């Protein structure tokens, strides 16, 4: 798998899923919040994460592509 695709997959798919699962488990077992409040809180955190990571990804897109090209050679 190319480096840029791997980085994209980690930043936009795997990390948010892990954050969501860990947050829901933490809220259920440790904080003992109701499932509705727990889910909305964690989805809000994921939304903020997506906004921040998308801005970072867009600003560094050229650098990411250059690194991926160097890694292929």
Secondary structure by P-SEA (a helix, b strand, c coil): ccaaaaaaaaaccaaaaaaaaaaaaaaaccccccaaaaaaaaaaaaaaaaaaaaaaaaaaaaaaaaaaaaaac
